[in-house]
Amino acid sequence: MAEEEKDRRGRSRRGFGDVTIEEAERRFAIALNKMTARQADIFLSVRFDDASYEELAARHGVTTEQVMHDFARALSTWTRCLHARFPSLVWPWT
């Protein structure tokens, strides 16, 4: 049996060996729904379209620092949903 995976604080972390494509897609959709529209657009544009922060700042009328902040928040949301046992309960109030 494989050893249980731990995060940097020593807490149990879900392994991904048994995660199906369907489950990953479901978690991705949950994460996108928890992001603001701008965070989701920035996240998708950076990850899949190789858009630059400068390009996204011009598109959204914000600074590059705000784009970096939004991307970091979106990445945090995605990570939390990916690793959560019950991703739909991650920040249920948002």
Backbone bond lengths (Angstrom), bond angles and torsions (degrees), N, CA, C in turn:
res aa  C-N    CA-C-N  psi(-1)  N-CA   C-N-CA  omega(-1)  CA-C   N-CA-C  phi
1 M - - - 1.443 - - 1.532 108.68 -
2 A 1.304 116.94 138.51 1.461 121.77 -179.01 1.520 110.02 -71.04
3 E 1.329 114.55 145.83 1.456 120.05 177.83 1.528 109.69 -68.87
4 E 1.335 116.16 142.13 1.461 120.90 -178.38 1.523 109.78 -65.62
5 E 1.319 115.84 133.69 1.457 121.76 -179.19 1.527 109.64 -77.37
6 K 1.333 116.94 138.32 1.468 122.53 -179.71 1.523 109.51 -120.75
7 D 1.352 115.74 148.82 1.455 118.94 173.84 1.519 108.80 -85.23
8 R 1.330 117.08 -175.83 1.471 119.85 -175.47 1.519 113.26 -66.54
9 R 1.329 117.83 -16.90 1.463 121.46 177.74 1.524 112.07 -96.58
10 G 1.324 116.49 4.35 1.450 120.93 177.45 1.523 114.03 85.21
11 R 1.323 117.82 8.00 1.458 121.03 178.63 1.524 109.92 -83.46
12 S 1.327 115.73 151.17 1.461 120.39 177.47 1.509 109.86 -61.15
13 R 1.306 115.03 141.36 1.462 121.29 179.87 1.513 107.92 -130.52
14 R 1.298 115.56 139.94 1.452 120.28 -178.49 1.522 110.44 -69.06
15 G 1.314 116.41 130.46 1.451 120.68 174.18 1.517 109.41 -78.70
16 F 1.313 117.57 157.41 1.456 120.63 -175.97 1.521 113.17 -108.43
17 G 1.313 117.38 6.03 1.453 120.02 179.61 1.510 113.52 -63.78
18 D 1.338 116.79 -28.03 1.460 120.16 -177.22 1.529 112.80 -106.12
19 V 1.323 117.80 9.38 1.464 121.14 179.93 1.521 109.17 -83.91
20 T 1.319 115.45 125.68 1.465 120.42 -179.85 1.529 109.64 -82.65
21 I 1.320 115.40 164.60 1.461 120.79 175.42 1.526 109.72 -59.43
22 E 1.313 116.14 -40.79 1.461 120.74 -179.48 1.523 111.06 -61.80
23 E 1.339 116.49 -41.88 1.472 120.36 179.35 1.522 110.61 -66.84
24 A 1.321 117.69 -41.38 1.467 120.87 178.19 1.523 110.56 -63.36
25 E 1.326 117.22 -40.92 1.459 120.46 178.10 1.523 111.31 -65.54
26 R 1.328 116.95 -38.90 1.457 121.18 177.99 1.523 110.83 -63.00
27 R 1.316 115.81 -43.82 1.462 120.23 178.89 1.533 111.13 -66.10
28 F 1.319 116.47 -36.28 1.465 121.00 177.97 1.530 110.18 -64.08
29 A 1.330 116.63 -42.78 1.470 120.86 178.42 1.523 110.86 -64.29
30 I 1.319 117.41 -40.42 1.467 120.78 177.47 1.523 109.97 -61.95
31 A 1.336 116.12 -45.33 1.469 119.91 -179.96 1.525 111.11 -61.31
32 L 1.332 117.42 -44.98 1.470 120.25 179.47 1.522 111.32 -61.21
33 N 1.321 117.70 -37.04 1.459 120.98 179.27 1.522 112.91 -69.85
34 K 1.324 117.31 -21.58 1.454 121.29 179.30 1.530 112.45 -88.80
35 M 1.323 116.88 -11.65 1.464 121.73 178.24 1.527 109.87 -86.80
36 T 1.336 115.31 156.04 1.457 118.49 170.27 1.528 107.20 -69.75
37 A 1.325 116.24 164.41 1.469 119.53 179.71 1.525 111.00 -59.81
38 R 1.331 116.92 -40.82 1.463 120.19 -179.96 1.527 111.07 -67.70
39 Q 1.334 117.31 -42.38 1.460 119.76 177.96 1.524 110.69 -60.82
40 A 1.322 117.06 -43.97 1.466 120.37 -179.67 1.523 111.10 -63.27
41 D 1.336 116.75 -43.47 1.463 119.80 179.44 1.526 110.79 -63.65
42 I 1.318 116.83 -43.70 1.466 120.94 179.49 1.527 110.26 -64.18
43 F 1.320 116.65 -45.76 1.467 120.79 179.94 1.530 110.95 -58.95
44 L 1.322 116.80 -50.59 1.467 120.49 -179.06 1.524 111.85 -65.02
45 S 1.335 116.95 -39.27 1.470 120.68 -178.73 1.522 111.90 -67.82
46 V 1.332 116.98 -40.37 1.468 120.35 179.32 1.524 110.09 -69.71
47 R 1.341 116.57 -46.92 1.459 120.90 -174.56 1.522 114.45 -73.15
48 F 1.329 117.66 -38.49 1.455 119.82 -171.16 1.526 114.53 -112.32
49 D 1.322 117.91 -23.30 1.468 120.61 -178.52 1.520 113.36 -108.62
50 D 1.333 117.55 -0.59 1.470 123.02 -177.58 1.525 112.12 53.55
51 A 1.330 116.89 36.44 1.467 121.01 177.95 1.522 109.43 -72.32
52 S 1.317 116.23 143.99 1.466 120.69 178.37 1.523 109.61 -83.22
53 Y 1.327 116.09 157.85 1.457 120.54 176.74 1.525 110.49 -61.09
54 E 1.335 116.35 -36.87 1.463 120.26 -179.87 1.529 111.10 -64.20
55 E 1.329 115.89 -43.62 1.464 120.89 178.29 1.531 110.71 -61.42
56 L 1.330 116.26 -43.59 1.463 120.36 -179.50 1.522 111.94 -69.30
57 A 1.327 116.55 -35.06 1.468 119.80 177.09 1.520 110.09 -62.43
58 A 1.328 116.72 -42.94 1.466 120.53 178.90 1.529 110.39 -66.03
59 R 1.325 117.37 -41.09 1.465 121.84 -179.54 1.533 111.82 -61.52
60 H 1.339 115.48 -40.30 1.463 119.89 -175.04 1.530 113.45 -98.31
61 G 1.328 117.53 -4.73 1.452 120.38 179.38 1.520 113.81 68.32
62 V 1.332 116.09 36.46 1.465 121.92 178.77 1.527 108.83 -129.38
63 T 1.316 116.35 176.34 1.463 120.68 178.39 1.529 110.35 -80.88
64 T 1.328 115.46 162.32 1.466 118.87 176.40 1.533 110.25 -64.72
65 E 1.323 116.86 -31.08 1.466 120.18 177.19 1.525 110.50 -63.06
66 Q 1.338 117.02 -39.56 1.461 120.31 178.23 1.519 110.64 -67.44
67 V 1.321 116.88 -37.51 1.467 120.41 176.53 1.524 109.62 -62.39
68 M 1.329 117.85 -44.76 1.468 121.12 178.47 1.525 110.57 -61.70
69 H 1.331 116.69 -41.28 1.462 121.17 178.56 1.533 110.12 -63.28
70 D 1.333 117.24 -46.67 1.460 120.78 179.71 1.526 111.53 -63.13
71 F 1.328 116.96 -39.98 1.460 120.10 178.53 1.526 110.36 -64.27
72 A 1.316 117.03 -42.19 1.466 120.86 178.98 1.526 110.72 -62.75
73 R 1.324 117.64 -42.39 1.471 121.38 178.38 1.532 110.11 -64.18
74 A 1.320 116.73 -42.50 1.464 120.79 179.82 1.531 110.50 -64.95
75 L 1.307 116.65 -42.53 1.463 120.86 179.18 1.523 110.40 -63.73
76 S 1.325 116.94 -38.95 1.462 121.28 176.77 1.529 110.98 -63.29
77 T 1.324 116.86 -43.18 1.463 121.01 178.13 1.519 110.61 -61.66
78 W 1.335 116.67 -46.09 1.467 121.22 179.29 1.528 110.68 -60.58
79 T 1.321 116.71 -44.75 1.463 120.93 -178.84 1.522 111.14 -63.06
80 R 1.333 116.20 -44.33 1.464 119.42 179.59 1.526 111.42 -63.05
81 C 1.306 117.49 -42.23 1.472 120.24 179.07 1.519 111.36 -67.84
82 L 1.308 117.22 -36.57 1.454 120.91 -179.78 1.525 111.06 -65.67
83 H 1.335 117.05 -40.04 1.457 120.90 -175.00 1.524 114.11 -92.58
84 A 1.317 118.65 -12.78 1.460 121.14 -176.29 1.523 111.50 -70.00
85 R 1.305 115.67 144.72 1.459 119.50 174.78 1.526 110.05 -67.93
86 F 1.323 116.80 -36.67 1.455 122.84 178.90 1.530 107.78 -127.63
87 P 1.339 118.44 83.04 1.461 121.09 -171.57 1.519 114.36 -61.42
88 S 1.328 118.14 -27.16 1.468 118.59 179.44 1.524 111.22 -69.77
89 L 1.325 117.87 -15.27 1.463 121.16 178.91 1.530 112.76 -94.86
90 V 1.323 118.00 -0.35 1.457 120.56 175.77 1.510 107.38 -70.27
91 W 1.299 116.85 117.81 1.467 122.70 -178.05 1.520 110.96 48.39
92 P 1.326 119.66 63.56 1.457 120.80 -176.74 1.522 113.55 -66.00
93 W 1.305 117.28 -15.61 1.467 120.94 -177.59 1.520 112.94 -85.78
94 T 1.341 118.62 -1.94 1.464 119.94 179.74 1.506 110.67 -102.75
